[in-house]
Amino acid sequence: MSATHEWWQRGVIYQIYPRSFQDSNGDGVGDLRGVRDRLDYIKWLGVDAIWISPIYPSPMADFGYDISNYIDIDPIFGTLVEFDELLAETHRRGLKLILDFVPNHTSDQHPWFQASRSSRDNPKHDWYIWKDPAPDGGPPNNWLSNFGGKAWTLDERTGQYYYHAFLKQQPDLNWRNPEVKEAMLDVLRFWLDRGVDGFRVDVIWHIVKDEEFRDNPLNPEYGPGQPPHHEVLATYSTDRPEVHDIIARMRGVFDAYGERMMVGEIYLPVERLVTYYGAHGSGVHLPFNFQLINLPWNARTIERAVENYEAALPPYGWPNWVLGNHDQPRIASRVGSAQARVAAMLLLTLRGTPTMYFGDEIGMHNVPIPPHLVQDPFEKNAPGLGLGRDPQRTPMQWSSEVNAGFSRAQPWLPLADDYARVNVETQRDDPQSMLTLYRRLLALRRSEPALEIGQYRPIPAEGDILAYLRSRKDRQFLMVVNLGGHECAYQAEMPIVHGRIALSTHLDRQGEEVQGSVKLRPDEGVIIERGESHLV
Ligand code: NOJ
């Protein structure tokens, strides 16, 4: 191990959506004991850290992202004792554990909000964002909820509106209030004291709003079929300059513990995204980089994006890459099963910390959810637009047994109809399965500092091909990946295609010598270990 890099720079993060990973008590919903039972799998897979989406007490209006107590565990997931056991078992295996921190909003059932709404004089009234109605009695401004409808709800008792960027059951905290700040920093300390290694911070770019609550500008590009909240641009409701002071306060808490990390959920263009590293690195350790999720799957577009991202990073900014999460369509559905293998190679060989989404390692795809089984409030509020997130939250497919080995009971969301074929058990010993590909990529990455922390250098390519080098000291790897469905040959102008194939996404070319050019089959990517005499 090199002392020059932290664990969260070298390592790979694996996201667990806890409701869907493993049920241990037969209620159809995953839980902490279930995660614990699967730690050996996670270790065997070869990742370094797990991030678990919220597990705190919650009415589950937004499946845990509406928290009614920040410092306990929801009974559906287990107990604090079980959490401590999970943490100890995670650490015993040399893995790290990252929790989800949701600072922007609480549940409307949180005692803080109950107090806040009880009267205008309550000492906690100002802990949330309250405004008098507009002169016509309507909401104070035109801000929209991310889940559809207005972002303001009138509360009869106080006669005021409260602001909620998401559901009305998720009122936004007022981070301009110093008591809120202290209370929330204490939440971080509570978990860091218990030994948690880091936090993924929910919608961190949302937490401070415009002091004057100005109307958001209308979005000139808004059209039918788009999410309803895109009708306005979130200019005044998100990404305000003051957010960075607050993140710096959070960062101060992390720094006091050492070796802990914070990864921020931020959906912003790259030039705004990188400001979240903070002045001189006083911001989040990693601002999630969602470009592989948001961009069209096109070699030239991605090539440019990688280059722009690398160029935009401040000297102290460590990059990161993501293919999917519980809010986004699964990669195998977005680009197809064959390209999902190429995507895996990109994720694990581009420069920066990769975050994997559970189930992607076996090629799970979106599961269509019949209307009567819909759970996600987004789909319920804005039906039929394809915005619902249930399809990517279906249970992990462990085996071909009943309920895919996820639960003895009927799972809370339906299973994929192909689970008898697409599951961990059938793939683990299959030398060409997606799971084997992920394991091999992870193992190669772990054994080669050039791939973990080495420099990145783009190599000119055309058409569907993307090519780049990763180097460290005297080790060099050339990635050549075909983002299209046609066979093609790659030949670089510079004498660079020389060496031995370390890995092909098809898992059948290891050791093949390449001299001057390399042929790629449709949807194939290769990692070429460059011979010493040809290093550049
Ligand atoms: C982002 C989370 O990832 C998403 O699942 C949630 O609905 C919103 N934030 C609101 O907390």
Residues whose N, C-alpha, C, O or C-beta is under 5 A from the ligand:
A	BS01	NOJ	D62 Y65 F166 D202 V203 D327
